[in-house]
């Protein structure tokens, strides 16, 4: 346990950030999983939603931009190969 005031404050901050990041990351994972499982015309909207979730996560600093780009590229390739 931290004894210094600034360290204790930092612990409180990082705990709040961890919880916030966890919800964003969970939303991204769910969207990507749904997009991968989707078929036909609903696949297009599911992939669009997943890409949007990834972009939001990047802007919040939860996911690295290259990771998001890699996932978005894989989803786009999947969409093209399905049509």
Backbone torsions as a table, in degrees:
resi	resn	phi	psi	omega
1	UNK	NA	139.4	-177.9
2	UNK	-74.1	144.3	177.8
3	UNK	-105.2	-24.9	-176.8
4	UNK	-83.4	139.1	-176.9
5	UNK	-55.2	-46.3	-177.7
6	UNK	-65.9	-33.9	178.7
7	UNK	-69.6	-37.8	178.1
8	UNK	-66.8	-40.3	177.6
9	UNK	-64.1	-42.2	179.4
10	UNK	-61.8	-37.9	177.9
11	UNK	-63.8	-42.5	178.3
12	UNK	-63.1	-43.6	-179.8
13	UNK	-62.8	-46.3	-176.4
14	UNK	-67.4	-30.9	176.8
15	UNK	-67.5	-43.6	177.3
16	UNK	-61.9	-43.1	179.4
17	UNK	-64.3	-39.1	-179.8
18	UNK	-60.7	-45.1	-180.0
19	UNK	-66.1	-40.6	178.9
20	UNK	-64.7	-44.5	-179.8
21	UNK	-64.6	-35.3	-178.2
22	UNK	-62.8	-40.4	179.8
23	UNK	-68.6	-40.1	179.2
24	UNK	-64.7	-46.1	-179.6
25	UNK	-62.7	-38.9	178.5
26	UNK	-64.9	-41.5	179.0
27	UNK	-62.6	-40.0	178.5
28	UNK	-64.8	-47.5	-177.9
29	UNK	-61.3	-42.0	179.3
30	UNK	-64.2	-42.6	-178.9
31	UNK	-64.6	-42.3	-180.0
32	UNK	-67.0	-41.3	179.3
33	UNK	-63.4	-42.6	178.1
34	UNK	-63.7	-41.8	-179.7
35	UNK	-64.2	-38.5	179.7
36	UNK	-68.2	-33.4	-176.9
37	UNK	-84.1	-17.6	-174.3
38	UNK	-69.1	148.9	179.4
39	UNK	-125.1	152.0	172.6
40	UNK	66.4	-140.4	-175.2
41	UNK	-69.9	-30.6	179.2
42	UNK	-69.3	-18.7	177.3
43	UNK	-64.2	-39.0	-179.2
44	UNK	-61.2	-46.4	-179.7
45	UNK	-70.2	-36.9	179.0
46	UNK	-65.3	-40.1	178.8
47	UNK	-68.2	-39.1	176.5
48	UNK	-59.9	-44.1	179.0
49	UNK	-64.7	-39.6	180.0
50	UNK	-66.1	-41.4	178.9
51	UNK	-64.2	-39.9	178.5
52	UNK	-63.5	-43.2	179.1
53	UNK	-63.3	-40.8	178.4
54	UNK	-63.4	-43.7	179.8
55	UNK	-63.3	-39.0	177.9
56	UNK	-64.8	-41.8	179.8
57	UNK	-63.5	-37.6	178.4
58	UNK	-65.4	-44.0	-177.8
59	UNK	-65.7	-26.6	177.8
60	UNK	-88.3	-6.0	177.5
61	UNK	81.4	17.4	-178.1
62	UNK	-85.3	-36.6	-178.8
63	UNK	-120.5	139.5	177.6
64	UNK	-68.4	144.9	-174.3
65	UNK	-63.7	-32.5	178.6
66	UNK	-71.3	-35.1	176.4
67	UNK	-63.4	-45.0	179.2
68	UNK	-64.5	-41.4	179.4
69	UNK	-61.7	-40.8	179.5
70	UNK	-63.8	-44.3	-179.9
71	UNK	-67.3	-41.2	179.3
72	UNK	-63.7	-40.8	179.3
73	UNK	-63.8	-42.4	179.4
74	UNK	-63.6	-41.0	179.0
75	UNK	-65.5	-40.7	179.6
76	UNK	-65.2	-41.6	177.5
77	UNK	-61.9	-40.0	179.4
78	UNK	-63.1	-41.2	-179.8
79	UNK	-65.7	-43.8	-178.9
80	UNK	-65.5	-42.1	-178.2
81	UNK	-69.5	-25.3	-179.4
82	UNK	-76.9	-25.3	-177.6
83	UNK	-93.6	NA	NA
